[in-house]
Amino acid sequence: MINIFHIYVFGMHAISYAFVFLSFLIGMYLQPRSRALIYKIVVSLLMCQFGNYFYELNYFFFAKTAENSYTTLATLPLYAAVAGFLLIGIVYLHRKYALFSINKYSVVCFTLLYSSMFVLLLTNHYEALSMWQFRLGPDPHNAIWALSKFMGFLWPVMLLTTNKGSYTCPDSKADYEKCVKYSYEWDGRRIR
């Protein structure tokens, strides 16, 4: 029988590709209809990549707290720099377009992410991973790891605004002009 957690494509788990694609599709679906397709694609990819680098940073810190784990510090500055750069992009887009809001789904995903990483710590996954990287043990990737990986991709995507209708623009002129930038309809009239 084939273990789906041990299938690799181009040096990465095949199941991780599925998680990225599924998170991307969910991100596209959660954004309002009135946004342009290229905007939806960019925001979904941005949130998925931020989730990936955030996950890798946390995975690194959990692995460093493990007793016999031999993780290297070489990739930490890269992950931290890319995650910081993506976070700056997300904050900029949020301030400009009201990109996301905290909801119960994002909180559940975030809680599942950290609880599954804690369970991996308790089950000595990080030590087994360290042994596997030196080819001294079997591949330790399992369903709990897959859950943590999927939640790492999914929790930032779940922050996206779930307004499926048109935006309702306010009455004041300044707020109306700001709203027109990312809205297609206002009071039943076509804006663009």
Contacts in CASP RR format, 6 or more apart in sequence:
PFRMAT RR
TARGET T0000
AUTHOR 0000-0000-0000
METHOD contacts of the structure
MODEL  1
MINIFHIYVFGMHAISYAFVFLSFLIGMYLQPRSRALIYKIVVSLLMCQF
GNYFYELNYFFFAKTAENSYTTLATLPLYAAVAGFLLIGIVYLHRKYALF
SINKYSVVCFTLLYSSMFVLLLTNHYEALSMWQFRLGPDPHNAIWALSKF
MGFLWPVMLLTTNKGSYTCPDSKADYEKCVKYSYEWDGRRIR
4 14 0 8 1.000
4 15 0 8 1.000
5 13 0 8 1.000
5 15 0 8 1.000
5 139 0 8 1.000
5 141 0 8 1.000
5 142 0 8 1.000
5 143 0 8 1.000
5 145 0 8 1.000
5 146 0 8 1.000
6 139 0 8 1.000
6 141 0 8 1.000
7 13 0 8 1.000
7 14 0 8 1.000
7 15 0 8 1.000
8 14 0 8 1.000
9 17 0 8 1.000
13 141 0 8 1.000
13 149 0 8 1.000
15 146 0 8 1.000
15 149 0 8 1.000
16 149 0 8 1.000
19 146 0 8 1.000
19 149 0 8 1.000
19 150 0 8 1.000
19 153 0 8 1.000
19 154 0 8 1.000
20 48 0 8 1.000
20 52 0 8 1.000
20 153 0 8 1.000
22 150 0 8 1.000
22 153 0 8 1.000
23 44 0 8 1.000
23 47 0 8 1.000
23 48 0 8 1.000
23 150 0 8 1.000
23 153 0 8 1.000
23 154 0 8 1.000
23 157 0 8 1.000
24 44 0 8 1.000
24 45 0 8 1.000
24 48 0 8 1.000
24 157 0 8 1.000
26 154 0 8 1.000
26 157 0 8 1.000
26 158 0 8 1.000
27 40 0 8 1.000
27 43 0 8 1.000
27 44 0 8 1.000
27 47 0 8 1.000
27 48 0 8 1.000
27 157 0 8 1.000
27 160 0 8 1.000
28 40 0 8 1.000
28 41 0 8 1.000
28 44 0 8 1.000
30 157 0 8 1.000
30 158 0 8 1.000
30 160 0 8 1.000
30 161 0 8 1.000
30 162 0 8 1.000
31 39 0 8 1.000
31 40 0 8 1.000
31 43 0 8 1.000
31 44 0 8 1.000
31 160 0 8 1.000
31 161 0 8 1.000
32 161 0 8 1.000
32 163 0 8 1.000
32 164 0 8 1.000
32 165 0 8 1.000
32 166 0 8 1.000
32 167 0 8 1.000
33 164 0 8 1.000
33 165 0 8 1.000
33 166 0 8 1.000
34 165 0 8 1.000
34 166 0 8 1.000
34 167 0 8 1.000
34 182 0 8 1.000
34 183 0 8 1.000
34 184 0 8 1.000
34 185 0 8 1.000
35 182 0 8 1.000
39 182 0 8 1.000
43 93 0 8 1.000
43 99 0 8 1.000
43 160 0 8 1.000
44 157 0 8 1.000
44 160 0 8 1.000
46 86 0 8 1.000
46 89 0 8 1.000
46 90 0 8 1.000
46 93 0 8 1.000
47 90 0 8 1.000
47 156 0 8 1.000
47 157 0 8 1.000
47 159 0 8 1.000
47 160 0 8 1.000
48 153 0 8 1.000
48 156 0 8 1.000
48 157 0 8 1.000
49 82 0 8 1.000
49 86 0 8 1.000
50 83 0 8 1.000
50 86 0 8 1.000
50 87 0 8 1.000
50 90 0 8 1.000
50 156 0 8 1.000
51 152 0 8 1.000
51 153 0 8 1.000
51 155 0 8 1.000
51 156 0 8 1.000
52 152 0 8 1.000
52 153 0 8 1.000
53 79 0 8 1.000
53 82 0 8 1.000
53 83 0 8 1.000
53 84 0 8 1.000
53 86 0 8 1.000
54 83 0 8 1.000
54 152 0 8 1.000
54 156 0 8 1.000
55 113 0 8 1.000
55 148 0 8 1.000
55 149 0 8 1.000
55 152 0 8 1.000
55 153 0 8 1.000
56 75 0 8 1.000
56 79 0 8 1.000
57 76 0 8 1.000
57 79 0 8 1.000
57 80 0 8 1.000
57 83 0 8 1.000
58 113 0 8 1.000
58 114 0 8 1.000
58 117 0 8 1.000
59 117 0 8 1.000
59 148 0 8 1.000
60 71 0 8 1.000
60 75 0 8 1.000
60 76 0 8 1.000
60 79 0 8 1.000
62 117 0 8 1.000
62 118 0 8 1.000
62 120 0 8 1.000
62 121 0 8 1.000
62 126 0 8 1.000
63 69 0 8 1.000
63 71 0 8 1.000
63 126 0 8 1.000
63 129 0 8 1.000
63 130 0 8 1.000
64 71 0 8 1.000
65 121 0 8 1.000
66 121 0 8 1.000
66 124 0 8 1.000
66 126 0 8 1.000
66 127 0 8 1.000
66 130 0 8 1.000
67 127 0 8 1.000
68 127 0 8 1.000
68 130 0 8 1.000
69 126 0 8 1.000
69 127 0 8 1.000
69 129 0 8 1.000
69 130 0 8 1.000
70 130 0 8 1.000
70 133 0 8 1.000
70 134 0 8 1.000
71 126 0 8 1.000
71 130 0 8 1.000
90 99 0 8 1.000
90 100 0 8 1.000
90 156 0 8 1.000
93 99 0 8 1.000
94 100 0 8 1.000
97 181 0 8 1.000
97 182 0 8 1.000
98 161 0 8 1.000
99 159 0 8 1.000
99 160 0 8 1.000
99 161 0 8 1.000
100 159 0 8 1.000
100 160 0 8 1.000
100 161 0 8 1.000
101 159 0 8 1.000
101 161 0 8 1.000
102 159 0 8 1.000
103 158 0 8 1.000
103 159 0 8 1.000
103 162 0 8 1.000
105 158 0 8 1.000
106 155 0 8 1.000
106 156 0 8 1.000
106 158 0 8 1.000
106 159 0 8 1.000
109 151 0 8 1.000
109 152 0 8 1.000
109 154 0 8 1.000
109 155 0 8 1.000
109 158 0 8 1.000
110 151 0 8 1.000
110 155 0 8 1.000
112 147 0 8 1.000
112 148 0 8 1.000
112 151 0 8 1.000
113 148 0 8 1.000
113 151 0 8 1.000
113 152 0 8 1.000
113 155 0 8 1.000
116 144 0 8 1.000
116 145 0 8 1.000
116 147 0 8 1.000
116 148 0 8 1.000
116 151 0 8 1.000
117 148 0 8 1.000
119 144 0 8 1.000
120 126 0 8 1.000
120 144 0 8 1.000
120 145 0 8 1.000
120 148 0 8 1.000
123 144 0 8 1.000
125 140 0 8 1.000
125 142 0 8 1.000
125 144 0 8 1.000
125 145 0 8 1.000
128 137 0 8 1.000
128 138 0 8 1.000
128 140 0 8 1.000
129 140 0 8 1.000
129 141 0 8 1.000
131 137 0 8 1.000
131 140 0 8 1.000
132 138 0 8 1.000
132 139 0 8 1.000
132 140 0 8 1.000
166 183 0 8 1.000
166 184 0 8 1.000
166 185 0 8 1.000
166 186 0 8 1.000
167 179 0 8 1.000
167 182 0 8 1.000
167 183 0 8 1.000
167 185 0 8 1.000
167 186 0 8 1.000
168 186 0 8 1.000
169 175 0 8 1.000
169 176 0 8 1.000
169 179 0 8 1.000
169 180 0 8 1.000
169 183 0 8 1.000
169 186 0 8 1.000
169 187 0 8 1.000
170 176 0 8 1.000
170 179 0 8 1.000
176 186 0 8 1.000
179 186 0 8 1.000
180 186 0 8 1.000
180 191 0 8 1.000
183 191 0 8 1.000
184 190 0 8 1.000
184 191 0 8 1.000
184 192 0 8 1.000
185 191 0 8 1.000
END
